[in-house]
């Protein structure tokens, strides 16, 4: 009985792959992307453009909305500029400002993930 239990505990099991996606965005991605979405809408003959329709087109073929944005390599200050980023993609993104760093290394990335894991997103509550 003990031998069976030990062998069952030490059997190799397949590990599920991590379902995480990493995307690198910059402020240059926002305006050109929204412009390309609007051009596609016009080519398809859309007569009336509203925020709901743009939202539908924006989320058709793009990355999912990022949960976390790490800002680094900028000037040290207490605010983060979101100029140039698509408002459709960052509406619920948590920003962590690491502007004193000029490159992302393992330690800084780990600290950001730890800090993010402790956050509670309330979405207006």
C-alpha positions in Angstrom: 0.0 0.0 0.0 2.8 2.5 0.9 4.7 1.5 -2.2 1.7 2.3 -4.4 1.1 5.6 -2.7 4.8 6.6 -3.1 4.8 5.6 -6.8 1.5 7.5 -7.4 3.0 10.7 -5.8 6.2 10.5 -7.8 4.6 9.7 -11.2 5.4 12.3 -13.8 2.4 14.3 -14.9 2.1 16.6 -17.9 2.1 20.2 -17.0 -0.4 22.4 -18.6 1.2 25.1 -20.7 1.0 28.6 -19.3 -1.6 30.6 -21.1 0.1 34.0 -20.9 0.7 36.4 -23.8 3.3 39.1 -23.8 3.0 42.1 -26.1 5.3 45.0 -26.5 3.5 48.2 -27.3 4.7 51.7 -27.7 3.0 55.1 -28.1 3.5 54.8 -31.8 1.0 51.8 -32.0 -2.1 53.8 -31.0 -2.9 56.4 -33.7 -1.9 54.4 -36.7 -3.9 51.4 -35.5 -7.1 53.4 -34.9 -6.6 55.0 -38.3 -6.2 51.6 -40.0 -9.4 50.4 -38.3 -11.3 53.4 -39.5 -10.0 52.9 -43.1 -11.1 49.3 -43.0 -14.6 50.4 -41.8 -14.8 52.9 -44.7 -13.7 50.2 -47.2 -16.5 48.0 -46.0 -19.0 50.7 -46.5 -20.0 51.6 -43.0 -22.3 54.6 -43.1 -22.5 55.6 -39.4 -19.5 55.2 -37.1 -20.0 55.3 -33.4 -18.0 54.2 -30.4 -19.7 50.8 -30.1 -18.9 49.9 -33.7 -15.3 51.1 -33.4 -15.0 49.0 -30.3 -16.2 45.9 -32.2 -13.8 46.5 -35.1 -10.8 47.2 -32.7 -11.3 43.9 -30.9 -11.8 41.8 -34.0 -8.3 40.9 -34.8 -6.0 42.4 -32.2 -4.3 41.5 -29.0 -6.5 41.3 -26.0 -6.6 44.3 -23.6 -3.4 44.3 -21.6 -3.8 43.8 -17.8 -0.5 45.3 -17.0 1.7 48.0 -18.6 5.2 48.5 -17.3 6.5 52.0 -18.1 10.3 52.3 -18.0 13.0 54.3 -19.7 11.4 57.7 -19.3 12.0 60.7 -17.1 11.6 60.2 -13.3 8.2 61.6 -12.3 5.1 60.6 -10.6 2.8 60.4 -13.6 2.6 58.2 -16.7 1.8 59.7 -20.1 -0.6 57.5 -22.1 -0.5 59.8 -25.1 -0.5 57.8 -28.3 -1.8 54.6 -26.8 -5.2 53.3 -28.0 -7.8 54.1 -25.4 -9.7 51.0 -26.5 -6.8 48.8 -25.4 -5.8 50.4 -22.1 -9.1 51.2 -20.5 -8.6 48.6 -17.7 -4.8 48.4 -17.8 -2.9 48.7 -14.5 0.2 50.9 -15.0 3.4 50.4 -13.0 5.9 53.2 -13.4 9.6 52.0 -13.4 10.8 55.1 -15.2 14.1 55.2 -13.3 15.1 52.0 -15.1 16.2 52.1 -18.7 15.8 48.4 -19.4 13.6 45.6 -18.1 15.5 42.9 -16.3 14.4 39.8 -14.4 14.4 41.5 -11.0 12.4 44.6 -12.1 10.0 42.3 -14.0 9.5 40.1 -11.0 8.9 43.1 -8.8 6.2 44.4 -11.2 4.5 41.0 -11.4 4.5 40.7 -7.6 3.1 44.2 -7.2 0.5 43.4 -9.8 -0.5 40.2 -8.1 -1.4 42.2 -4.9 -3.7 44.6 -6.7 -7.5 44.5 -6.6 -9.2 45.8 -9.7 -12.6 47.2 -8.6 -13.9 48.5 -12.0 -15.7 51.5 -10.5 -16.8 49.9 -7.2 
